[in-house]
Amino acid sequence: MTRKLIFYVIMFGLVFFVFEGFGFISQFIMDDVYDHRDEVLNKLSNDDEVVTNLKRMDPVLGWQYHGPDVHSECNCQGTSVTYSFDRNGARTYRGFGDKPVEIVLVGDSYTHGSEVTDDDTFSAQLSSILGVSIANLGVGGFGPVQAFLNLKRKLPDYPEAGIVMLGIMYENIFRMVNSYRPVLAHKSSPYRIKPYIAKGDIQQPAPNVFSSVDSLKRQANYAFDHDFWAKPRHEFPFSVAFIRSMGSRYCLHKRLPRKLRKIGMPEYFLAYRSEAFCMELIRLLGQYAAFAHQNHVRPVVIFIPRDRHDTKSVAAFIETNREQFDPDLLICDIGNAHMDWERYNLVDSSKKGNINLCHPSPYGHRMMAEYIAGFLNERNVLVATSGL
């Protein structure tokens, strides 16, 4: 009896050791599924640079573009790209400012046109096709909530506008419910506290969150514990931490689908069928449409694929929930466009054996502009909104 007991104890110990060992090394194999607050918060010290950066943050939107400004950055292919902004933070292009703005466009970096020149953005090309002036207020890293709040702030500056457009890159459905960007994307700037939506209500950052480093750290710590995408800490017992990480929202909705896309499943297939996301998005679009009605402008939503790995997920979402959308809300899904999706994104192949798909290429932006123009013309939107 004693020998059996010793045997079982040894076997249990071996199994526990194996599971603990795997749980421990999992942080090196898939570190993104664990809480990484220490890495983020260690970047926030009380030095002059951090304090200066805090002063630049926006208490409502989190961050924002300011102008007038012209600067250059290299895109993922090493090509220098010039970005020009007017005093309102809108990205300019050839001919912008020659006539009153008729369309106000908000969104994220795909809307902004990151990594392509001013004139190559789809907003600039759409302006040329339609013959109207478009104010591109897209901001890199924004989610739909921030873009909507940005529209509410900036629309009064464009009294001649008859159309508003909200650009939503497919992946933005994840950003919509995220209160602190580094919880969702651990390489993000540690300053990015942001508004989000929960149970249909837009939640603003805590008052004075950017007033001091300590205040920002407190809010960041709270987000790491309570954000929609909160992850477990990598701590003993490591096997339990690993199991918790595998059951986290991040793993189920973000990491797992990125693996499944390798066998042909659309990356955001599960997200756009999940009630947790869909109901929040429907509520937000309802608020967007109501705001447009109040300001006598026509609301348009533009869903933009992230890359060729998923051009289908949003179509099913639109069809399933069509009756819940405001009847005046026009929904344009770029995933339906006929284009060479292999050319849609810029490609960074600088790392041997690793191909990284970046933001849309000039070709991708041109095809987006042509598709949106056709979408609007088919519905006589510009004619219907003229004179508003």
C-alpha positions as CSV (number, residue, x, y, z in Angstrom):
1,M,0.0,0.0,0.0
2,T,2.8,2.4,0.9
3,R,4.6,1.6,-2.4
4,K,1.4,2.3,-4.4
5,L,1.0,5.6,-2.6
6,I,4.6,6.6,-3.2
7,F,4.2,5.5,-6.9
8,Y,1.1,7.7,-7.3
9,V,2.8,10.6,-5.6
10,I,5.8,10.3,-7.9
11,M,3.6,10.1,-11.0
12,F,1.5,13.0,-9.9
13,G,4.7,15.0,-9.3
14,L,6.0,14.1,-12.7
15,V,2.8,15.1,-14.4
16,F,2.7,18.3,-12.4
17,F,6.3,19.0,-13.3
18,V,5.6,18.5,-17.0
19,F,2.6,20.7,-17.0
20,E,4.4,23.4,-15.0
21,G,7.4,23.2,-17.2
22,F,5.2,23.7,-20.3
23,G,3.3,26.5,-18.6
24,F,6.6,28.2,-17.8
25,I,8.1,28.0,-21.3
26,S,4.8,29.1,-22.9
27,Q,5.8,32.7,-22.2
28,F,8.7,32.4,-24.6
29,I,6.6,30.6,-27.3
30,M,3.4,32.7,-27.1
31,D,4.1,35.7,-24.8
32,D,1.3,37.8,-26.3
33,V,-1.3,35.8,-24.4
34,Y,0.0,37.0,-21.0
35,D,-0.3,40.3,-19.1
36,H,2.7,42.4,-19.9
37,R,2.0,45.5,-17.8
38,D,5.5,45.6,-16.4
39,E,7.1,45.9,-19.8
40,V,4.6,48.8,-20.6
41,L,4.7,50.6,-17.3
42,N,8.5,50.5,-17.2
43,K,8.5,52.9,-20.1
44,L,6.7,55.5,-18.0
45,S,9.1,57.4,-15.8
46,N,9.0,61.0,-14.6
47,D,11.6,62.2,-17.0
48,D,11.1,65.3,-19.2
49,E,10.3,63.4,-22.4
50,V,7.4,61.4,-20.7
51,V,6.0,64.6,-19.2
52,T,6.1,66.3,-22.5
53,N,4.4,63.5,-24.3
54,L,1.6,63.5,-21.7
55,K,0.9,67.2,-22.5
56,R,0.3,66.2,-26.1
57,M,-2.4,63.6,-25.3
58,D,-6.0,64.4,-25.9
59,P,-8.3,64.0,-22.8
60,V,-11.3,62.9,-25.0
61,L,-9.8,61.1,-28.0
62,G,-6.6,59.8,-26.4
63,W,-4.4,61.2,-29.2
64,Q,-4.9,63.3,-32.3
65,Y,-3.2,64.9,-35.3
66,H,-2.4,68.6,-35.2
67,G,-1.5,71.1,-37.9
68,P,-0.5,72.8,-39.9
69,D,2.3,70.4,-40.4
70,V,4.4,68.7,-43.0
71,H,6.8,65.8,-42.2
72,S,8.2,62.7,-43.8
73,E,8.5,59.1,-42.6
74,C,9.7,55.9,-44.3
75,N,7.1,53.2,-45.0
76,C,7.6,49.5,-44.5
77,Q,9.5,49.3,-47.8
78,G,11.9,52.0,-46.8
79,T,10.4,54.7,-49.1
80,S,10.1,58.2,-47.8
81,V,6.5,59.4,-47.5
82,T,5.4,63.0,-47.0
83,Y,2.4,63.7,-44.7
84,S,0.7,67.1,-44.9
85,F,-1.9,68.5,-42.5
86,D,-4.0,71.6,-42.4
87,R,-4.6,73.6,-39.2
88,N,-7.6,71.3,-38.4
89,G,-5.5,68.1,-38.6
90,A,-7.0,67.0,-41.9
91,R,-4.6,65.3,-44.3
92,T,-4.2,67.5,-47.4
93,Y,-3.6,66.7,-51.1
94,R,-3.3,68.5,-54.4
95,G,-6.4,70.9,-54.7
96,F,-7.6,70.5,-51.2
97,G,-8.8,73.8,-49.9
98,D,-9.8,75.2,-53.3
99,K,-13.5,74.8,-52.5
100,P,-15.7,74.1,-49.5
101,V,-15.6,70.6,-48.0
102,E,-18.6,68.5,-49.0
103,I,-17.5,65.1,-47.4
104,V,-16.0,64.6,-44.0
105,L,-14.1,61.3,-43.6
106,V,-13.0,59.8,-40.2
107,G,-11.3,56.5,-39.4
108,D,-8.0,55.0,-38.6
109,S,-4.6,54.6,-40.4
110,Y,-6.3,52.9,-43.4
111,T,-8.5,55.9,-43.8
112,H,-5.7,58.3,-43.0
113,G,-3.5,56.7,-45.8
114,S,-0.5,55.7,-43.7
115,E,2.5,54.7,-45.8
116,V,1.4,56.3,-49.0
117,T,1.7,59.9,-50.3
118,D,-0.9,62.6,-49.8
119,D,-2.2,62.3,-53.3
120,D,-2.3,58.5,-53.2
121,T,-4.8,58.2,-50.4
122,F,-8.2,56.9,-51.3
123,S,-9.7,60.2,-50.0
124,A,-7.6,62.2,-52.4
125,Q,-8.4,60.0,-55.3
126,L,-12.1,59.9,-54.4
127,S,-12.1,63.7,-54.3
128,S,-10.7,63.7,-57.9
129,I,-13.2,61.2,-59.2
130,L,-16.3,62.9,-57.6
131,G,-15.1,66.4,-58.1
132,V,-15.8,67.4,-54.5
133,S,-13.5,68.4,-51.6
134,I,-13.1,65.7,-48.9
135,A,-11.6,66.4,-45.4
136,N,-9.6,63.3,-44.4
137,L,-9.6,63.3,-40.6
138,G,-8.4,59.7,-40.2
139,V,-6.0,59.1,-37.3
140,G,-3.6,56.2,-37.0
141,G,-4.6,53.7,-34.3
142,F,-8.1,55.0,-33.9
143,G,-11.0,52.7,-33.3
144,P,-14.6,53.4,-34.4
145,V,-15.5,55.1,-31.1
146,Q,-12.6,57.5,-31.4
147,A,-13.4,58.2,-35.0
148,F,-17.0,58.9,-34.2
149,L,-16.0,61.3,-31.4
150,N,-13.5,63.0,-33.7
151,L,-16.4,63.5,-36.2
152,K,-18.6,65.1,-33.5
153,R,-15.8,67.5,-32.6
154,K,-14.8,68.5,-36.1
155,L,-18.0,68.5,-38.2
156,P,-19.0,72.0,-37.1
157,D,-15.8,73.2,-38.9
158,Y,-17.3,72.1,-42.2
159,P,-20.7,73.8,-42.6
160,E,-21.0,72.9,-46.3
161,A,-20.6,69.2,-45.7
162,G,-23.5,67.0,-46.8
163,I,-22.0,63.6,-46.3
164,V,-20.0,62.0,-43.5
165,M,-18.0,58.8,-43.8
166,L,-16.9,56.5,-41.0
167,G,-14.1,54.2,-42.1
168,I,-13.9,50.9,-40.2
169,M,-11.0,48.6,-41.0
170,Y,-12.2,45.0,-40.3
171,E,-9.9,44.6,-37.3
172,N,-11.3,47.8,-35.7
173,I,-14.1,45.7,-34.2
174,F,-11.5,44.7,-31.6
175,R,-10.4,48.3,-30.9
176,M,-14.0,49.4,-30.3
177,V,-14.2,47.6,-26.9
178,N,-10.6,48.3,-25.8
179,S,-9.8,51.0,-23.2
180,Y,-6.0,50.9,-23.3
181,R,-4.3,50.0,-26.5
182,P,-1.3,48.2,-25.1
183,V,-3.7,45.6,-23.5
184,L,-4.8,44.6,-27.0
185,A,-1.5,45.3,-28.9
186,H,1.4,45.1,-26.4
187,K,3.8,47.0,-28.7
188,S,1.6,50.1,-28.7
189,S,2.6,53.4,-27.1
190,P,2.2,53.3,-23.3
191,Y,0.3,56.6,-23.5
192,R,-2.7,55.3,-25.4
193,I,-5.6,55.4,-22.9
194,K,-8.8,55.8,-25.1
195,P,-12.6,55.9,-25.2
196,Y,-14.5,52.7,-25.9
197,I,-18.0,51.3,-25.9
198,A,-19.6,49.0,-23.3
199,K,-23.2,47.9,-23.3
200,G,-24.0,50.6,-25.9
201,D,-22.6,53.4,-23.9
202,I,-19.4,55.3,-24.8
203,Q,-17.0,55.3,-21.9
204,Q,-14.5,58.2,-21.7
205,P,-11.0,58.1,-20.2
206,A,-10.9,59.0,-16.5
207,P,-10.7,62.7,-15.8
208,N,-7.2,64.1,-15.6
209,V,-5.7,60.7,-16.7
210,F,-2.9,62.6,-18.5
211,S,-2.3,65.1,-15.7
212,S,0.7,63.1,-14.3
213,V,2.7,59.9,-14.8
214,D,1.2,58.4,-11.7
215,S,-2.3,59.1,-12.8
216,L,-1.6,57.4,-16.2
217,K,-0.1,54.4,-14.5
218,R,-3.1,54.0,-12.2
219,Q,-5.4,54.0,-15.1
220,A,-3.2,51.6,-17.1
221,N,-3.0,49.2,-14.2
222,Y,-6.8,49.2,-13.9
223,A,-7.1,48.5,-17.7
224,F,-4.7,45.6,-17.5
225,D,-7.0,44.1,-14.9
226,H,-10.5,45.1,-16.3
227,D,-10.2,45.8,-20.0
228,F,-12.2,43.6,-22.4
229,W,-8.9,42.1,-23.5
230,A,-7.4,41.6,-20.0
231,K,-5.0,38.6,-19.9
232,P,-3.7,36.6,-17.0
233,R,-0.3,37.2,-15.4
234,H,2.4,34.6,-16.1
235,E,2.9,33.5,-12.6
236,F,3.0,30.3,-10.5
237,P,1.2,27.9,-10.9
238,F,2.2,28.4,-14.5
239,S,0.0,25.5,-15.7
240,V,-3.1,27.3,-14.3
241,A,-1.9,30.6,-15.9
242,F,-1.5,28.8,-19.3
243,I,-5.0,27.3,-19.1
244,R,-6.5,30.7,-18.2
245,S,-4.6,32.3,-21.1
246,M,-6.0,29.7,-23.5
247,G,-9.6,30.6,-22.4
248,S,-9.1,34.4,-22.6
249,R,-11.0,36.5,-25.0
250,Y,-7.7,37.5,-26.6
251,C,-6.8,33.9,-27.4
252,L,-10.3,32.9,-28.6
253,H,-11.1,36.0,-30.7
254,K,-7.7,37.2,-31.9
255,R,-4.9,34.7,-31.6
256,L,-6.8,31.6,-32.6
257,P,-8.4,33.1,-35.8
258,R,-5.0,34.3,-36.9
259,K,-3.8,30.7,-36.8
260,L,-7.0,29.4,-38.5
261,R,-6.5,31.8,-41.4
262,K,-3.6,29.6,-42.5
263,I,-6.2,26.9,-43.4
264,G,-8.4,29.4,-45.3
265,M,-10.8,30.6,-42.6
266,P,-11.5,34.4,-42.8
267,E,-9.6,36.0,-39.9
268,Y,-12.6,37.9,-38.5
269,F,-15.2,35.3,-39.2
270,L,-15.8,34.6,-35.5
271,A,-15.7,38.2,-34.4
272,Y,-18.4,39.4,-36.8
273,R,-20.7,36.6,-35.6
274,S,-20.1,37.2,-31.9
275,E,-22.9,38.9,-30.1
276,A,-20.3,40.5,-27.8
277,F,-18.9,42.5,-30.7
278,C,-21.9,42.8,-33.1
279,M,-24.3,44.3,-30.7
280,E,-21.8,47.0,-29.6
281,L,-21.1,47.8,-33.3
282,I,-24.7,48.0,-34.1
283,R,-25.4,50.3,-31.2
284,L,-22.4,52.5,-32.2
285,L,-23.6,52.8,-35.8
286,G,-27.0,53.7,-34.5
287,Q,-25.5,56.6,-32.5
288,Y,-23.5,57.6,-35.6
289,A,-26.7,57.7,-37.8
290,A,-28.6,59.6,-35.2
291,F,-25.8,62.2,-35.0
292,A,-25.9,62.5,-38.8
293,H,-29.6,63.1,-38.8
294,Q,-29.3,65.8,-36.1
295,N,-26.7,67.6,-38.3
296,H,-28.6,67.1,-41.6
297,V,-25.8,65.1,-43.3
298,R,-26.0,61.6,-44.9
299,P,-24.1,58.9,-43.0
300,V,-22.0,56.4,-44.8
301,V,-20.0,53.6,-43.3
302,I,-17.0,52.1,-45.2
303,F,-15.8,48.7,-44.1
304,I,-12.2,48.2,-45.2
305,P,-10.4,44.8,-45.3
306,R,-7.1,44.6,-43.5
307,D,-5.5,42.4,-46.1
308,R,-6.2,39.6,-48.5
309,H,-6.7,37.1,-45.7
310,D,-10.3,38.3,-45.1
311,T,-12.5,40.1,-47.5
312,K,-15.8,38.2,-46.6
313,S,-16.5,38.4,-42.8
314,V,-18.3,41.8,-42.9
315,A,-20.7,40.8,-45.7
316,A,-22.3,38.2,-43.5
317,F,-22.5,40.7,-40.6
318,I,-24.3,43.2,-42.8
319,E,-26.8,40.7,-44.3
320,T,-27.6,39.2,-40.9
321,N,-28.2,42.5,-39.2
322,R,-29.6,44.6,-42.0
323,E,-33.0,45.2,-40.3
324,Q,-31.3,46.6,-37.2
325,F,-29.5,49.4,-39.1
326,D,-30.9,52.9,-39.6
327,P,-32.6,52.9,-43.0
328,D,-30.7,56.0,-44.1
329,L,-27.3,54.5,-43.1
330,L,-25.4,53.5,-46.3
331,I,-22.9,50.6,-45.7
332,C,-20.2,50.1,-48.2
333,D,-18.0,47.0,-47.9
334,I,-14.7,47.3,-49.8
335,G,-14.5,43.5,-49.5
336,N,-17.0,43.3,-52.4
337,A,-14.7,45.2,-54.7
338,H,-13.2,43.4,-57.7
339,M,-9.5,43.9,-57.4
340,D,-6.2,42.0,-57.3
341,W,-6.0,41.4,-53.6
342,E,-2.4,40.3,-53.9
343,R,-1.6,43.9,-54.8
344,Y,-3.9,45.4,-52.1
345,N,-1.2,45.9,-49.4
346,L,2.3,47.1,-49.5
347,V,4.6,44.2,-48.8
348,D,7.7,44.1,-46.6
349,S,9.9,41.1,-47.4
350,S,13.1,42.5,-45.9
351,K,13.2,39.7,-43.3
352,K,14.3,36.5,-44.9
353,G,11.5,34.0,-45.1
354,N,9.0,36.4,-43.6
355,I,6.5,38.4,-45.6
356,N,4.8,41.2,-43.7
357,L,1.7,42.8,-45.2
358,C,1.6,46.5,-44.4
359,H,-1.0,49.2,-45.1
360,P,-2.8,49.4,-48.5
361,S,-0.7,50.3,-51.5
362,P,-1.4,53.1,-54.0
363,Y,-3.1,50.4,-56.1
364,G,-5.2,49.4,-53.1
365,H,-6.2,53.0,-52.4
366,R,-7.1,53.6,-56.1
367,M,-9.3,50.6,-56.2
368,M,-11.0,51.6,-52.9
369,A,-11.7,55.1,-54.3
370,E,-13.2,53.7,-57.5
371,Y,-15.4,51.3,-55.6
372,I,-16.7,53.9,-53.2
373,A,-17.3,56.4,-56.0
374,G,-19.4,53.7,-57.8
375,F,-21.2,52.9,-54.6
376,L,-22.2,56.5,-54.1
377,N,-23.1,57.2,-57.7
378,E,-25.3,54.1,-57.9
379,R,-27.3,55.5,-55.0
380,N,-27.3,59.1,-56.2
381,V,-25.9,60.2,-52.9
382,L,-24.2,63.3,-54.0
383,V,-27.3,64.5,-55.9
384,A,-29.6,63.7,-52.9
385,T,-27.5,65.5,-50.4
386,S,-26.7,68.6,-52.5
387,G,-28.0,71.8,-51.0
388,L,-28.1,70.4,-47.4
